[in-house]
Amino acid sequence: MDTNFSDDFLVKGKFSIKKTSTEYNGKLTKEEGAQLLIAEKEKLRELQEKLYADGSQSLLVVLQAMDAAGKDSLIEHVFGGVNPQGCNVTSFKTPSSKEYSHDFLWRHYLALPQKGMIGIFNRSHYESVLVCKVHPEYNLSEKTWKSIKDFDSTFWENRYESIRNFEKNLSQNGTTVVKIFLNVSKKEQKQRLLDRINEQDKNWKFSIGDLPERALFDQYMQAYENAINETSKDHAPWYVLPADDKWFARVAAIQIIIDTLEKMNLKYPQLSEKDRQGLLEAKKTLENE
């Protein structure tokens, strides 16, 4: 049985949200998935160590999804085994007044992973063409724009172009970009929001503001479809994962990340002859103590 899903959910050609399933319909059981995740976490730990030792490249993982799709738990279960010194998670909330005083990409540049690191964006620069596409009035906070009428088709085309250029620049300067959309159904989102209300230990996760946004679910799906079609490139691909089953989304995500790291051709540093001689001398010194 083929249990590698790294290419199964890669966006190829024209992407249609309506034609994309939110459910996993394969032959892997939940129990098999749990065992596979354990094995893959060990692979990821080893690759992250090699990335850190290599020190010439970095990896940026962009996670996007609707509320309750499982971004936080995916980060916990997929990256829980890596060395925290080599991994950094940034969760992007509503921009501050300082962030609004800069261009929309500024705060994301500041959070990029340095060489040797894995950076994870929990929400990202894509909010500017997702939530701001559904709520164009939010763009007025940037103060560059004077009216809702400014947000015409040309405005959005320019935003997509800025994102494409941003990601291309990253890829040309040693940062590999992989983007994952957790595709959860409206039905499953409803159940997860109800769970947050019904289960006391999940109450803190629920926000009254989730309901007005849920009412705009179809508009968000259209915004995601547009953004993915406009920005999925070979150097910064989108993967759309069926996320109604959290356990499967985690397995698929970790395999995508592992596959991406393996393609980076990472290497442990090679010691020079002088350094090797220094190691031998150090070994003799320690053995003769």
C-alpha positions as CSV (number, residue, x, y, z in Angstrom):
1,M,0.0,0.0,0.0
2,D,1.3,3.4,-1.0
3,T,1.5,5.5,2.1
4,N,3.3,8.6,0.8
5,F,1.0,11.4,0.0
6,S,3.5,14.2,-0.7
7,D,2.4,14.7,-4.3
8,D,-1.2,13.7,-4.1
9,F,-2.5,17.1,-3.0
10,L,-0.2,19.3,-5.0
11,V,-2.1,21.9,-6.9
12,K,-1.5,21.3,-10.6
13,G,-3.2,23.4,-13.2
14,K,-6.5,25.1,-12.5
15,F,-7.7,24.5,-8.9
16,S,-11.4,24.3,-8.1
17,I,-12.5,24.3,-4.5
18,K,-15.9,22.7,-5.3
19,K,-14.2,19.8,-7.0
20,T,-11.8,19.2,-4.2
21,S,-12.8,16.7,-1.4
22,T,-12.5,17.6,2.2
23,E,-12.5,14.0,3.3
24,Y,-9.8,11.3,3.0
25,N,-11.1,8.4,1.1
26,G,-8.0,6.2,1.0
27,K,-7.2,2.9,2.6
28,L,-5.1,4.1,5.5
29,T,-6.8,3.6,8.8
30,K,-6.6,6.0,11.7
31,E,-4.5,3.6,13.7
32,E,-2.1,3.0,10.8
33,G,-1.9,6.8,10.4
34,A,-0.9,7.2,14.0
35,Q,1.9,4.7,13.6
36,L,3.0,6.3,10.4
37,L,3.1,9.8,12.0
38,I,5.4,8.5,14.7
39,A,7.9,7.1,12.1
40,E,7.7,10.3,10.0
41,K,8.3,12.5,13.0
42,E,11.7,10.8,13.5
43,K,12.5,11.4,9.8
44,L,11.6,15.1,10.2
45,R,13.7,15.4,13.3
46,E,16.7,14.0,11.5
47,L,16.2,16.3,8.4
48,Q,15.7,19.4,10.6
49,E,19.0,18.6,12.3
50,K,20.7,18.3,8.9
51,L,19.1,21.6,7.8
52,Y,20.5,23.3,10.9
53,A,23.9,21.8,10.4
54,D,24.0,22.7,6.7
55,G,23.2,26.3,7.5
56,S,22.9,27.4,3.9
57,Q,19.1,27.2,3.4
58,S,15.9,27.7,5.3
59,L,12.3,26.3,5.0
60,L,9.1,28.4,5.3
61,V,5.9,26.5,5.9
62,V,2.8,28.6,5.3
63,L,-0.4,27.2,6.9
64,Q,-3.8,28.7,5.9
65,A,-7.3,27.5,6.8
66,M,-10.7,28.5,8.1
67,D,-11.3,28.7,11.8
68,A,-11.4,25.3,13.5
69,A,-9.6,23.6,10.6
70,G,-6.8,22.3,12.9
71,K,-3.8,24.5,12.2
72,D,-2.7,24.7,15.8
73,S,-3.0,21.0,16.5
74,L,-1.3,20.2,13.2
75,I,1.7,22.3,14.3
76,E,1.8,20.5,17.7
77,H,1.6,17.0,16.3
78,V,3.8,17.5,13.2
79,F,6.6,19.6,14.7
80,G,6.4,18.5,18.3
81,G,9.5,16.3,17.9
82,V,11.9,18.7,16.3
83,N,14.6,20.7,18.1
84,P,12.9,24.0,19.2
85,Q,16.2,25.8,18.6
86,G,15.8,25.1,14.9
87,C,12.1,25.9,14.5
88,N,10.0,29.0,14.9
89,V,6.3,29.5,14.8
90,T,4.7,32.9,14.0
91,S,1.0,33.4,14.4
92,F,-0.3,36.4,12.6
93,K,-3.2,38.3,14.2
94,T,-4.8,41.6,13.1
95,P,-2.0,44.0,12.3
96,S,-1.0,46.6,14.9
97,S,-1.0,50.3,14.1
98,K,2.7,50.1,13.6
99,E,2.4,47.2,11.1
100,Y,-0.4,49.1,9.3
101,S,2.0,52.0,8.8
102,H,4.2,49.8,6.6
103,D,3.4,47.8,3.5
104,F,1.4,44.6,4.0
105,L,4.5,42.4,3.6
106,W,6.7,44.2,6.1
107,R,5.8,42.2,9.2
108,H,6.2,38.9,7.3
109,Y,9.7,39.8,6.2
110,L,10.6,40.3,9.9
111,A,9.4,36.8,10.8
112,L,11.2,34.9,8.1
113,P,13.4,32.0,9.2
114,Q,17.1,32.5,9.1
115,K,19.4,30.0,7.3
116,G,19.3,26.6,9.0
117,M,15.9,27.1,10.4
118,I,12.3,26.0,9.8
119,G,9.8,28.9,10.0
120,I,6.1,28.2,10.3
121,F,3.5,30.9,9.5
122,N,0.2,30.2,11.2
123,R,-1.8,32.4,8.9
124,S,0.4,34.6,6.8
125,H,0.8,37.3,4.1
126,Y,-2.2,35.6,2.4
127,E,-4.6,37.2,4.9
128,S,-4.3,40.3,2.7
129,V,-6.0,38.4,-0.2
130,L,-8.3,36.3,2.0
131,V,-9.9,38.1,5.0
132,C,-9.2,41.4,3.3
133,K,-10.8,40.2,0.1
134,V,-13.9,39.3,2.0
135,H,-13.7,42.4,4.1
136,P,-12.1,45.0,1.7
137,E,-12.8,47.8,4.2
138,Y,-10.0,46.4,6.4
139,N,-7.5,47.7,3.8
140,L,-8.5,51.2,4.7
141,S,-6.5,50.8,7.9
142,E,-3.3,51.1,5.8
143,K,-4.2,54.7,5.2
144,T,-2.8,54.5,1.6
145,W,-6.3,53.9,0.3
146,K,-9.2,56.4,0.6
147,S,-12.2,54.5,-0.4
148,I,-13.7,51.0,-0.9
149,K,-13.7,51.9,-4.6
150,D,-9.9,51.7,-4.6
151,F,-10.2,47.9,-4.2
152,D,-10.9,47.0,-7.8
153,S,-9.6,44.2,-9.9
154,T,-6.3,46.0,-10.5
155,F,-5.8,46.3,-6.8
156,W,-6.1,42.6,-6.2
157,E,-4.0,41.7,-9.3
158,N,-1.3,43.9,-7.8
159,R,-1.6,42.1,-4.4
160,Y,-1.2,38.7,-6.0
161,E,1.8,40.0,-8.0
162,S,3.4,41.3,-4.8
163,I,3.0,37.9,-3.1
164,R,4.4,36.1,-6.1
165,N,7.4,38.4,-6.2
166,F,7.9,38.1,-2.4
167,E,8.0,34.3,-2.6
168,K,10.1,34.2,-5.7
169,N,12.6,36.5,-4.0
170,L,12.7,34.1,-1.0
171,S,13.3,31.1,-3.3
172,Q,16.1,32.8,-5.1
173,N,17.8,33.6,-1.8
174,G,17.9,30.2,0.0
175,T,14.4,29.9,1.5
176,T,12.2,27.1,0.2
177,V,8.5,27.9,0.5
178,V,5.8,25.3,0.9
179,K,2.1,26.3,1.4
180,I,-0.6,24.2,2.9
181,F,-4.3,24.8,2.9
182,L,-6.3,22.7,5.3
183,N,-9.6,22.2,3.4
184,V,-12.3,21.6,5.9
185,S,-16.0,21.4,5.1
186,K,-18.6,23.7,6.4
187,K,-20.4,20.7,8.1
188,E,-17.2,19.7,9.9
189,Q,-16.4,23.2,10.9
190,K,-19.9,23.5,12.5
191,Q,-19.2,20.3,14.5
192,R,-15.8,21.6,15.7
193,L,-17.3,24.9,16.8
194,L,-20.1,23.1,18.7
195,D,-17.4,21.0,20.4
196,R,-15.7,24.1,21.5
197,I,-19.0,25.2,23.1
198,N,-20.0,21.8,24.6
199,E,-16.6,20.7,25.9
200,Q,-15.5,22.9,28.9
201,D,-11.8,22.4,28.2
202,K,-12.3,23.8,24.7
203,N,-14.4,26.8,25.7
204,W,-11.4,29.1,25.5
205,K,-11.0,28.3,21.8
206,F,-14.4,29.6,20.9
207,S,-14.9,33.2,19.9
208,I,-18.3,34.9,19.2
209,G,-16.6,36.5,16.2
210,D,-16.3,33.0,14.6
211,L,-20.0,33.0,13.8
212,P,-20.2,36.1,11.5
213,E,-17.2,34.8,9.6
214,R,-18.8,31.4,9.3
215,A,-21.7,33.0,7.6
216,L,-19.2,34.2,4.9
217,F,-17.9,30.6,4.4
218,D,-18.6,30.5,0.6
219,Q,-17.0,33.9,0.1
220,Y,-13.9,32.7,1.8
221,M,-13.8,29.6,-0.3
222,Q,-13.9,31.7,-3.4
223,A,-11.1,33.9,-2.0
224,Y,-9.0,30.8,-1.3
225,E,-9.6,29.4,-4.8
226,N,-8.5,32.7,-6.4
227,A,-5.4,33.1,-4.2
228,I,-4.3,29.5,-4.8
229,N,-4.7,29.8,-8.6
230,E,-2.9,33.1,-8.7
231,T,0.1,32.1,-6.5
232,S,0.8,28.3,-6.8
233,K,4.2,28.2,-8.5
234,D,6.9,25.6,-8.8
235,H,9.1,27.6,-6.4
236,A,6.2,28.1,-4.0
237,P,3.6,25.4,-4.5
238,W,0.2,25.1,-2.8
239,Y,-1.0,21.8,-1.3
240,V,-4.7,21.4,-0.5
241,L,-5.2,18.8,2.1
242,P,-8.5,17.2,3.0
243,A,-8.9,18.3,6.6
244,D,-12.2,16.8,7.9
245,D,-10.0,14.0,9.4
246,K,-7.4,15.8,11.4
247,W,-5.2,12.7,11.8
248,F,-4.9,12.3,8.0
249,A,-4.1,16.0,7.4
250,R,-1.2,15.7,9.9
251,V,0.2,12.6,8.1
252,A,-0.1,14.3,4.7
253,A,1.4,17.5,5.9
254,I,4.5,15.9,7.5
255,Q,5.2,13.9,4.4
256,I,5.0,17.0,2.2
257,I,7.5,18.7,4.6
258,I,9.8,15.7,4.6
259,D,9.7,15.5,0.8
260,T,10.5,19.2,0.5
261,L,13.5,18.9,2.9
262,E,14.8,15.9,1.0
263,K,14.7,17.8,-2.3
264,M,16.8,20.6,-0.7
265,N,19.9,18.3,-1.0
266,L,21.1,19.1,2.5
267,K,24.5,18.1,3.7
268,Y,26.4,17.9,6.9
269,P,29.5,20.2,6.8
270,Q,32.7,18.5,5.6
271,L,35.7,19.1,7.7
272,S,38.9,20.3,6.1
273,E,42.1,18.3,6.5
274,K,43.3,20.9,9.0
275,D,40.2,20.5,11.0
276,R,40.4,16.7,10.9
277,Q,44.0,16.9,12.3
278,G,42.7,19.2,15.0
279,L,40.1,16.6,16.0
280,L,42.7,13.9,16.2
281,E,44.9,16.0,18.4
282,A,41.9,16.9,20.6
283,K,41.1,13.2,20.9
284,K,44.6,12.4,22.0
285,T,44.6,15.2,24.5
286,L,41.3,13.9,26.0
287,E,42.5,10.2,26.1
288,N,45.7,11.2,27.8
289,E,44.1,13.1,30.6
